[in-house]
Amino acid sequence: MLGYRELPVELTAGRIRCSRREVVLSRGPEHVSTRDDGRKLYSCFSSLQGLGGFQDDFDWWARNQFSSQGGKPLWIDPHDSSVHHICIDDNIRLDDSNTIICPQVFSERGGSCTRLAPTSELYDVCLVQTNLLEAIADESYFLRCVRRCEENYERYLASAESQLCDAE
């Protein structure tokens, strides 16, 4: 098929566990934590190749009333154009009090400080709410989602870069 390429598949599922103090990412014997720096998890996710999965921390999300505060952490660095993290999930909502993702955006180039971004800022940029019926019926659904995010991400990066230049 034209436009498709094979990707490596990691069969060992990882886990994400959250608490007020830290987020711990593990896969097999490997463990990375935000205790020291959130950039470590960003780097860990950024180094992954192909397809793989991580079990989220549903209990943490439930204890946080199913809001973004307890959602799956996703780190975005608008100053790093070499990496584009995308999360596709049917529980992504524009209402931050009822969504599954906790998007953390790095505030400065190479820094470790993040801000909690509203879902609306990253919707169809890094976050895609899955249309389950369309995903089942259309084998190109996820490719179109990724393509749309790639197009929007370029504009997002350009906007972040101009904001950085304005601040300097």
C-alpha positions, 0 to 999 in steps of 0.5 A: 500500500502506498504511503504505509510503512511497517513500524516495530511493535513493542509487545511488553506493555508499560505502566504509568502510576501517578501520585501527588509526588510523582509519575512513574513510568515502567516497562519491564525492569526499566523505571523512570520517575518525575521525582527529579525532573519531568523532562526524563519522562518526556525523553523516555517517551521521545526515545520510543520507536514504533507502536507500544502501549502503557497501562494508565492509572485508572484509580488515580483518574477516578480519585481525581473525579475523572478530570485532567488533573488525574489523567494520563500525563503527556509531555509536550515540548513546543521548542523541540520540533524533532518530536511530536507526541500524539495521544488518541483516546475516546475519553479525550474531551474539550472539558478539562473537568472530564477528560483523560489526558493531563497535558504538560507543556514545557515553558522554555527551551530545554527547561524542566518547568511545565504548565498544565495546558487546556485540552482545547490548546492541543486538540487535533494537535497532540490530542485526538478524541477517537470516533469509535465507529469511524475507527472500526469502519475505516482502516485509514482513520488513524492515519488521517488523525495523525496527518491532521495532527502533523499539519496542526503541529507545524502551526503550533510550533510556529506559534510557540516559537513566535511567542518565545521570540516576543518574550526575549 
